[in-house]
């Protein structure tokens, strides 16, 4: 928002300070850039490290969110990070954003690990963590592999992990569709998410069996809709069983998020469009 007020020829100083002891201030990071470069780098980061954040639209998570969700200790349904760890990780992320350093693997992996166990978080914190992890995954793949993952469901994607992520979201949707409005039960898909990410085929077969009683409670048309979608996704899994059961990579969370968001989008459309 300051672009019109900051002349291109102006200089920008980025500095970080740490009060190691009372009365003493240490400079822990320092950089000087032309204003035009500074603004371009901020924009480039926000365009590649971003994700759909529900009703808030496409956003880039703050550096604090990235560090906190990656390295914070789960406590009372949210993450709580030590100040010293926060300081170290924030400095790394500032360097990435300002100097175009590729997104760190350990931060991306930590976010994927946290987001693969959403059970230990509560309510809106699950959504915040999943949004932050997906933005980091998108950024990591952009920086290291020049991949640009879309933020909408890709029905043509044949990536094994992406497809299994979609299946996990469908299993969750089938069960939740039978709940009453005030139910606080956790779906089997949520309870088995961590195991699913490690042994997807084995856990998927268990989930399929557990879903049968829930299918019987659904309106026939809705049950047929979920079964048809499941069969379509399974049909894209063309590798051998041994490969299918290998640990999922980070992309499964994108498929999981996309399928969940697609379900919500469809639920807001007229009923006659449900099977499209």
N, C-alpha and C positions, 0 to 999 in steps of 0.2 A: 503493500500500500504506500510505501515511501518512495517509489521509483521516480515519480514526477518531482519530488522534492530533493532528490539526491543527484547532483550533476555527475555525468559520466567521468569527468576529469577529477572528481573528488577522490580522496583516499579514505580507505576504511581500515580500522584497526580492530582485530579480533583478539581479545585477551581473556585469560582465565586466571583467577587469583585464589589462593588458599591461605586461610589464616591458620598456619600450623600451630602457633602458640599465641597467647594474648599479646597484642601489641606488635606482632610480626606478620607481615603479609608477603607471601611468596608468589611469584609469577610462574604458573604451571603451563601456560600456553600463550604463544604470541605469534601473530601473523599480520602482515599488511598486504592489502589488495586494492587495486583500482575499483571504484564503486561499480563500474559496469561488469567486471569479472565477479565481484561479490554477489551481485543480484542474479547474474546468470547461473552461478553455482547453486544458489538457494532454489531457484526455479527448477534447475535440472534434478536436484534431489527430490523436490516435492512431486515432480512428474513421474519419477521412477519408483520412489518409495511411498506408494499410496495404495488405497483399497477402498471398496465400497463400504461405507460405515452406516448402514441402515438409512433411516430418514435424514441423516446429516449429509448424505451424498458421499462423493469421493473426497477422501481426506488423506493427509499424510500424518501418521502418528508423531507425536512429539518425541524428542530424543529421550526425555524422561520416561515416557511410556515404554520405549524400546528397552532401555536399561532396566527399568523396574520390573517389567514382566519377564525379562530374560533371566535376571539374577536375584530377584526378590524372593524371600522365603514365604511360601504359602502360609497365611495366618488369618484365621477368622474369615475364610472365604475370599481373601484378596492377597495381593503380594506386598511384602514389606521389605525394603532393601536397606542394607547398612550404608551409612553416609560415606564411608571410605570407599566401598565398592562402587557406589553411585558416582562418586567423583572420578574414579579411574575410568569407568565405562563411558561417562558423559564426555570426557576428554577425547576418547577414541572416536566417539560418534561425531563430535564437532570436527575432528580432523577429516573424517570421511565426508562430511557434508561440505566443508569449506575447501578442502584440497582434492576432492574427487577421488579419495582413496576407496577401493572396492569394499563393499560391505563385508564385515568380518564373519568368517565361517562360524566361529564359536558362538557369536551372538545369535546368528540365524538358527543354529542347531539347538541352542538353549530355548529359544522361543518355540521351535517345533516340538521339543520335548515337553515343555509346559502345556502347550495347546493340545498335546496328545493325551492329556489327563485332565480334561475339563471338570471331571467329577469333584476334584478337590477345591474348586472355586464355586462361587455362588452367584445366582441371578445375572445382573448386568455385567458383572466382572468376567463372566464367561465370554460374553459378546465382545468386550473390550480386548480381552486376551486374544481371541480368535482373529479379530480385525487386525490387531498389531502384528500377529504372527504372519498373516497372509500378506500384509504390506511388506514385511521383511523378506519373505520368500520371493515375492515379485522383484524386489530390489536386488536380492542376491543373484537371482537367475539373470537379471538384466546386466549386472556388473560383470559376472564371471562367464556367462555363456551367451550373452547378447540375445537372450530370449525375452520376448515381450508378451507376458501372459495377460489375456483379456480379463476384464472384471465381470463378465457375464457368462452364464452357463454355455459350455461348448459341447453340444450333443455329438459332434463329430470326432471329438478327441478320443484317441485309442490308447493313451498312456495308462499303463496298468494301475499305477497308484491313483491317478485321477479317477478312474472308473470305480475302484474300490471305495474311494471317498464318497462318490455318489451313492453307492450301494448302502454305505453306513448311514447316510442321511435319509435314504428311503426307509430303511428299517426303523429308524427313529420316528419318521413321519407316520408310518403305519400304526405303530403302537400309540403314539400321542393322539392320533385321530379318534381313538376310542375313549380318551380321558374326558372326565367332566371338567368344566371350566375352572373349578377350584382345586383340582388334583395337584398334588406336589410329588407324585411318584416319579422316579427316574426311569427312563426307558432302558431296556436291556442294551440297546446300542450305546447309550452313554456310559453305562456301567462297564461295558466290555471294550471301550474305545482303545485303551492302552494295549490290551491283548490283541485286538483287531489289527492295530498298526504293526505288530510284530509277526503275527501269523494270520493274515487276512482270510485265506481260504478256509482254514480250520474253524475260525470263529464265525465266519459267514454261514457255514453249514449249520452251526449251532443256532445262530440267530434265525435262520430260515425256519427251523423247526419250531422255535418259540413264537414265531410270528403267526402261525396257523390259527390259534385261537382268536387272535386280534383281527385277522382277515374275516373271520366269521361274524364279527361284530360290526363290520363296516357295511355301508350301503353297497349293494352289488356293483353298481357302476364305479364307485370309488375304489373298491377292491380290485376290479378289473383294470382300472387305470394304473394302480401301483404295480400289479403283476406284469402288465404289458411293458411298463417302463423297466422293471427289473430284468425281464427276459431280453429286452433290447440291449441293456448294458452288459449282461452276462455274455450275450452273443459276440461282443467285441473283445472278450478275453480269450484270445486264441492261442496262448502259450501253454506249455505243459503244466500239470498240477504242481510239480516241484517248483517251478519258477513262480507260479501263482501264489504260493504260500510263503515266498520270501518277504522279508521286512519291507514295508512300504517306505518310499522316500517322501520328502517334504511335500511334494505336489498333491498328495492325497488330501491334505487340508484345504487346498484350493477347490478340489472337486466336492468335498464335504460342504464347504461354505457355499459354493455355487448352487448345489442342489437344494440346500436349505432355503437360500434366498429365492430360488425359482418356485419353491412350494408356496412361499408367502406371496409372491407375485401372482401366482395362479389363483390363490384363495381370494384375491381381491377382484377377480374377473367374474363375469357372469357364469352361472353354473353350466350353461350349454357349451362353454369353451373348455371345460375341465379336461376333456379327453384329447384336445388338440396337441 
